[in-house]
């Protein structure tokens, strides 16, 4: 499961970088949860307070059916 904070407003991104002393790359790493320092945590909180939102990607389950020669289902396999 992958999480990230989405913040598209460039003025807010620049304001967060300036207040916390981060580079734009450092902010991107913090918002994508690739960094977990106190500054990164603070940057995520500021982004959420100023119009950002949290996105979580969850893998979809997939069902595969094994068919016989007549086209009838013999068994199913579920991938998670």
C-alpha positions as CSV (number, residue, x, y, z in Angstrom):
1,X,0.0,0.0,0.0
2,X,1.5,3.3,-1.1
3,X,0.6,6.6,0.5
4,X,1.3,10.2,-0.6
5,X,0.1,13.7,0.1
6,X,-1.0,15.5,-3.0
7,X,-0.5,19.3,-3.1
8,X,-0.8,21.0,-6.5
9,X,-0.7,24.6,-5.4
10,X,2.8,25.8,-6.2
11,X,2.6,28.9,-4.0
12,X,1.8,26.7,-0.9
13,X,4.6,24.3,-1.8
14,X,7.1,27.2,-2.0
15,X,5.8,28.6,1.3
16,X,6.3,25.2,3.0
17,X,9.9,25.0,1.6
18,X,10.7,28.5,2.7
19,X,9.3,28.0,6.3
20,X,11.0,24.6,6.9
21,X,14.2,25.2,4.9
22,X,13.6,22.4,2.5
23,X,14.4,22.1,-1.2
24,X,11.6,21.3,-3.7
25,X,13.0,17.8,-4.1
26,X,13.1,17.3,-0.3
27,X,9.5,18.4,-0.1
28,X,8.5,15.9,-2.8
29,X,10.2,13.1,-0.9
30,X,8.5,14.1,2.3
31,X,5.1,14.2,0.6
32,X,5.6,10.8,-1.0
33,X,6.5,9.3,2.4
34,X,10.0,8.4,1.3
35,X,11.5,10.5,4.2
36,X,10.3,10.2,7.7
37,X,12.2,12.9,9.6
38,X,10.6,15.4,12.0
39,X,10.8,18.0,9.2
40,X,9.1,15.7,6.7
41,X,6.3,15.0,9.2
42,X,5.9,18.7,9.7
43,X,5.8,19.3,5.9
44,X,3.1,16.7,5.5
45,X,1.0,18.3,8.3
46,X,1.4,21.8,6.7
47,X,0.4,20.4,3.3
48,X,-2.7,18.8,4.7
49,X,-3.7,22.0,6.5
50,X,-3.2,24.1,3.4
51,X,-5.3,22.2,0.8
52,X,-3.4,19.0,0.3
53,X,-5.1,15.6,0.6
54,X,-3.9,12.1,1.5
55,X,-4.1,9.4,-1.2
56,X,-3.6,5.7,-0.5
57,X,-3.2,3.1,-3.3
58,X,-4.5,-0.3,-2.5
59,X,-3.9,-3.3,-4.7
60,X,-6.9,-4.7,-6.4
61,X,-7.7,-8.4,-6.0
62,X,-7.9,-10.3,-9.2
63,X,-9.8,-13.6,-9.9
64,X,-8.5,-15.9,-12.6
65,X,-10.7,-18.8,-13.8
66,X,-9.3,-22.0,-15.1
67,X,-11.5,-23.4,-17.8
68,X,-11.8,-26.9,-19.2
69,X,-12.2,-27.8,-22.9
70,X,-16.0,-27.1,-22.7
71,X,-15.5,-23.6,-21.3
72,X,-16.7,-24.6,-17.8
73,X,-14.9,-23.2,-14.8
74,X,-12.8,-25.9,-13.2
75,X,-11.2,-23.8,-10.4
76,X,-10.6,-20.1,-9.6
77,X,-7.4,-18.5,-8.4
78,X,-7.6,-15.2,-6.4
79,X,-4.5,-12.9,-6.4
80,X,-4.4,-10.2,-3.8
